[in-house]
């Protein structure tokens, strides 16, 4: 496996910056860069993992990211300059224009994340899933786009079987390619429990299951559920329950997500537990949403069928605002920080969802 962690590098985060103002390209940073981790799975020619890379041969700069788009590689372009890094903060430190994208921020205020290739800054974009940047002589192009899932003509029974067999195959590939220790973050939800029980089924349990507890002497329901499952299958269960500075963890989450998400303070205890560990951590994304969608999913599906993507956008903004607002205040952060950009934000969110018009469920 090829691996280059960088998230805690701070001022040493890798980057490349090129400028052709004087004619020939002037290089600053690393001409060749790889970040994240990439591995080959036996029998599959496609590289797996979360990674981004770039290379400059003296004339042409290319950069690319993994096919699913979980890894964020940021691209700065303005005038005669181009720069690439996994760190927006590093790009800004190297002199990137920090002009704010007001509409992108208005979207962030309303839903807590950015859409498409947006970031907080007008001249900094993120490569799309499977995206590729090509820059030469001051001119750049970006190839790639979000993969659009297709409707599968299968029965419910076939879907249920696939929900079993597809994760089973993925876990089997992982276990065959990794012979080191394994740590499994275990919550009270379906994703991690599914993974744990499948690992038991395949005859290789994780070395440790880990659950975060939000403090207090009495274990909450999530920790109790995780402990019961871990004990039942005979796996060591660690609880991360030490009191923490919530504000500090929130700021760390913002920095680690490069100012592009308003959550993840809850993941800092897990990050600190795993940092420096020889273990691989295995986690799932979206399984519980596939089987138990949120309260808005059915209504949004109907709106998508009518082509009412603005309605979906408003519903997303209202839902997020309702979660983060305090009593006596409605509308979330948008009503406070970008009230005049309400329609522009809704339009941009709607356009992002509309790209998935041909998908089985555009909202999901």
C-alpha positions in Angstrom: 0.0 0.0 0.0 1.2 3.5 -0.9 0.5 5.9 2.0 1.3 9.5 2.8 -0.7 10.9 5.7 -0.8 14.7 5.7 -3.8 15.9 7.8 -1.7 16.9 10.8 1.1 18.4 8.8 0.1 22.0 9.3 2.5 24.4 7.7 4.3 21.5 6.1 1.2 20.3 4.1 2.4 19.5 0.6 1.6 21.7 -2.4 2.8 22.8 -5.8 2.6 26.4 -7.1 3.4 27.5 -10.7 3.6 30.9 -12.2 4.2 31.8 -15.8 4.2 35.6 -15.3 7.9 35.8 -16.5 7.4 33.4 -19.4 8.8 30.1 -18.3 7.0 28.3 -15.4 8.5 29.1 -12.0 8.0 26.3 -9.5 7.4 26.5 -5.7 6.7 23.5 -3.6 6.9 19.9 -4.8 6.9 19.0 -8.5 5.6 15.5 -7.7 3.1 14.9 -4.9 1.1 12.0 -3.5 -1.3 12.3 -0.5 -3.6 9.8 1.2 -3.4 6.1 0.8 -3.7 3.8 -2.3 -3.7 0.1 -2.6 -4.1 -2.6 -5.2 -6.7 -5.3 -4.7 -5.8 -8.7 -6.1 -7.7 -9.3 -9.3 -8.6 -5.6 -9.8 -6.5 -3.2 -11.8 -8.2 -0.1 -10.3 -6.4 1.5 -7.5 -8.4 1.7 -4.3 -8.3 4.0 -1.3 -8.5 7.8 -0.7 -5.8 9.6 -2.5 -4.8 12.5 -4.7 -1.6 13.2 -6.7 0.0 15.6 -9.0 3.1 15.9 -11.3 4.9 18.6 -13.2 7.3 17.7 -16.0 8.7 21.2 -16.6 5.9 22.2 -19.0 2.6 20.5 -18.0 1.1 20.1 -14.6 -1.4 17.3 -14.1 -3.4 16.3 -11.0 -6.0 13.7 -10.2 -8.1 12.2 -7.4 -9.7 8.8 -6.7 -12.9 7.9 -8.5 -15.4 8.3 -5.7 -14.4 11.8 -4.7 -14.0 11.2 -1.0 -10.5 12.7 -1.1 -10.4 16.5 -1.6 -7.6 17.9 -3.7 -7.9 21.7 -4.1 -6.9 23.7 -7.2 -6.2 27.4 -7.2 -6.2 29.2 -10.6 -6.0 32.9 -11.2 -4.2 34.8 -14.0 -0.7 33.3 -14.5 -0.8 31.1 -11.4 -2.0 27.6 -10.6 -1.6 25.7 -7.4 -2.6 22.3 -6.0 -2.7 21.0 -2.4 -4.9 18.9 -0.1 -4.9 22.0 2.1 -6.8 25.1 1.4 -4.9 26.7 4.3 -1.6 26.0 2.6 -2.8 27.5 -0.6 -3.8 30.7 1.2 -0.4 30.7 3.1 1.3 30.6 -0.3 -0.5 33.7 -1.5 -3.7 32.4 -3.1 -6.3 35.1 -3.6 -8.6 34.8 -0.6 -11.6 36.5 -2.2 -14.7 34.9 -0.8 -17.3 33.2 -2.9 -20.4 34.8 -1.3 -23.0 32.5 -2.9 -21.0 29.4 -2.0 -20.8 30.6 1.6 -24.5 31.4 1.6 -25.1 27.7 0.7 -22.8 26.6 3.5 -24.7 28.8 5.9 -27.9 27.0 5.0 -26.9 23.3 4.7 -23.5 23.1 6.4 -21.5 22.0 3.4 -20.5 23.1 -0.1 -21.9 21.8 -3.4 -20.3 20.9 -6.6 -16.7 22.1 -6.8 -17.3 25.0 -4.5 -15.1 26.1 -1.5 -15.3 29.2 0.6 -13.0 31.0 -1.9 -13.8 32.1 -5.4 -10.5 31.1 -7.0 -10.1 27.7 -5.2 -12.1 24.7 -6.4 -12.0 21.0 -5.5 -11.4 18.4 -8.1 -14.6 16.3 -8.9 -14.7 12.6 -8.3 -12.2 11.0 -10.7 -11.2 14.5 -11.7 -8.1 15.4 -13.6 -6.4 18.8 -13.9 -4.2 19.6 -16.9 -2.4 23.0 -16.9 0.1 24.2 -19.5 1.3 27.7 -20.5 -1.1 29.4 -18.1 -4.2 27.6 -19.5 -6.0 24.9 -17.5 -8.8 22.4 -18.0 -10.5 20.1 -15.5 -12.0 16.8 -16.6 -14.4 14.5 -14.6 -17.7 14.9 -12.9 -19.8 13.3 -10.2 -20.8 9.7 -11.1 -24.5 9.4 -11.6 -25.9 6.1 -10.3 -28.4 4.4 -12.7 -31.7 2.8 -11.9 -31.3 -1.0 -11.6 -34.1 -3.1 -12.9 -34.1 -5.5 -10.0 -36.6 -6.8 -7.5 -36.7 -6.0 -3.8 -35.4 -9.5 -3.0 -32.5 -8.9 -5.3 -31.8 -5.6 -3.7 -31.8 -7.2 -0.2 -29.4 -9.9 -1.4 -27.1 -7.2 -3.0 -27.1 -5.3 0.3 -25.6 -8.4 1.9 -23.3 -9.5 -0.9 -21.7 -6.2 -2.0 -20.5 -5.3 1.5 -19.4 -8.9 2.0 -17.3 -8.7 -1.1 -15.8 -5.4 -0.1 -14.9 -6.6 3.4 -13.4 -9.8 1.9 -11.2 -7.8 -0.4 -10.1 -5.6 2.6 -9.3 -8.6 4.8 -7.3 -10.3 2.0 -5.2 -7.2 1.4 -4.5 -6.2 5.1 -2.8 -8.6 7.6 -2.2 -6.0 10.3 -4.3 -5.1 13.3 -7.9 -3.7 12.8 -9.8 -1.2 14.8 -13.5 -0.9 14.2 -15.4 2.3 15.3 -18.6 0.8 16.7 -21.7 2.9 17.3 -25.3 2.0 18.0 -26.1 2.3 14.3 -26.4 -0.2 11.5 -23.3 0.4 9.4 -20.7 -0.5 11.9 -22.7 -3.4 13.3 -23.1 -4.8 9.8 -19.4 -4.6 9.3 -18.6 -6.3 12.7 -21.0 -9.2 12.2 -19.7 -9.7 8.6 -16.1 -9.8 9.8 -17.2 -12.4 12.4 -18.9 -14.4 9.6 -15.7 -14.4 7.6 -13.7 -15.6 10.5 -11.6 -12.5 11.3 -12.7 -10.3 14.1 -11.3 -6.8 14.6 -8.8 -6.5 17.4 -10.7 -3.7 19.1 -14.0 -2.0 18.8 -14.1 1.7 19.8 -17.1 3.9 20.8 -17.1 7.5 21.8 -19.1 8.4 24.9 -20.2 12.0 25.4 -19.3 12.0 29.1 -21.2 11.3 32.3 -21.1 8.3 34.6 -24.0 6.6 33.0 -23.3 5.1 29.6 -25.7 6.4 27.0 -27.8 4.0 24.9 -25.4 4.0 21.9 -22.5 2.9 24.1 -24.6 0.3 25.8 -25.7 -1.1 22.4 -22.1 -1.2 21.1 -20.8 -2.8 24.2 -23.5 -5.5 24.1 -22.7 -6.4 20.5 -18.9 -6.4 21.1 -19.3 -8.6 24.2 -21.6 -11.0 22.3 -19.0 -11.6 19.6 -16.1 -11.6 22.0 -14.2 -8.5 20.9 -12.4 -6.0 23.2 -14.5 -2.8 23.5 -12.8 0.5 24.3 -14.8 3.6 25.3 -13.5 7.1 24.6 -15.3 9.0 27.4 -12.7 11.5 28.7 -14.2 15.0 29.0 -13.0 17.2 26.2 -13.0 20.9 25.2 -15.9 21.0 22.7 -14.9 24.4 21.2 -11.4 23.2 20.6 -12.6 20.0 18.9 -15.0 22.1 16.7 -12.2 24.4 15.6 -10.0 21.3 14.8 -12.8 19.8 12.8 -13.1 23.0 10.7 -9.4 23.1 10.1 -9.1 19.4 9.2 -12.0 19.7 6.7 -10.3 22.8 5.2 -13.2 25.1 6.2 -15.6 23.0 4.1 -17.9 21.4 6.7 -19.5 22.5 10.0 -19.5 19.1 11.7 -17.0 16.4 12.8 -16.1 17.8 16.3 -17.5 14.4 17.4 -14.8 12.6 15.4 -11.8 14.3 17.1 -11.6 11.7 20.0 -11.5 8.9 17.4 -8.9 10.8 15.4 -6.7 11.2 18.4 -7.2 7.5 19.4 -6.1 6.2 16.0 -3.3 8.7 15.4 0.0 6.9 15.5 -1.7 3.5 15.7 -0.6 0.6 13.4 -4.2 -0.4 13.0 -6.4 0.0 10.0 -9.8 1.4 10.8 -12.8 0.2 8.8 -16.0 2.2 8.6 -19.1 2.4 6.4 -20.8 5.3 4.8 -24.5 5.6 4.1 -25.8 2.1 4.8 -28.3 3.2 7.4 -29.5 6.0 5.1 -30.1 3.4 2.4 -32.3 1.3 4.7 -33.8 4.0 6.9 -33.8 7.4 5.1 -34.4 10.6 6.9 -37.8 12.2 7.5 -37.6 14.3 4.3 -36.7 11.6 1.8 -40.2 10.6 0.7 -41.3 14.2 0.2 -38.1 15.0 -1.7 -38.6 12.0 -3.9 -42.0 13.3 -5.0 -40.6 16.8 -5.6 -37.8 15.3 -7.7 -40.4 13.5 -9.9 -42.1 16.9 -10.4 -38.7 18.5 -11.2 -39.2 20.8 -8.1 -35.5 21.0 -7.2 -35.9 24.5 -5.7 -38.4 22.9 -3.3 -35.8 20.2 -2.3 -33.2 23.0 -1.8 -35.6 24.9 0.4 -36.5 21.8 2.4 -32.8 21.0 2.9 -32.1 24.6 4.1 -35.1 24.6 6.5 -34.2 21.2 7.9 -30.6 22.2 8.6 -31.7 25.5 10.0 -34.1 23.8 12.3 -31.4 21.6 13.7 -28.8 24.4 14.4 -31.2 27.2 15.4 -31.9 28.2 19.0 -35.4 28.8 20.4 -36.6 32.2 19.2 -34.5 32.2 16.1 -35.4 30.5 12.9 -33.5 30.1 9.6 -30.1 28.9 10.9 -26.9 30.7 10.0 -28.2 32.0 6.6 -30.7 34.3 8.3 -27.8 35.9 10.2 -24.9 36.0 7.9 -26.3 36.0 4.3 -30.0 37.0 4.4 -29.8 38.8 1.1 -28.5 35.7 -0.7 -31.3 33.4 0.1 -32.5 32.9 -3.5 -29.0 32.7 -4.9 -28.2 30.0 -2.4 -31.4 28.0 -3.1 -30.7 28.3 -6.9 -27.2 26.9 -6.4 -28.3 24.0 -4.2 -31.1 23.2 -6.6 -28.7 23.1 -9.6 -26.4 20.7 -7.7 -29.3 18.3 -7.0 -30.7 18.6 -10.5 -27.4 17.1 -11.8 -28.7 13.8 -10.4 -32.0 14.0 -12.2 -31.4 10.6 -13.9 -30.4 8.9 -10.6 -32.9 6.7 -8.7 -33.1 9.2 -5.9 -31.6 12.7 -6.8 -31.8 13.9 -3.2 -29.9 10.9 -1.7 
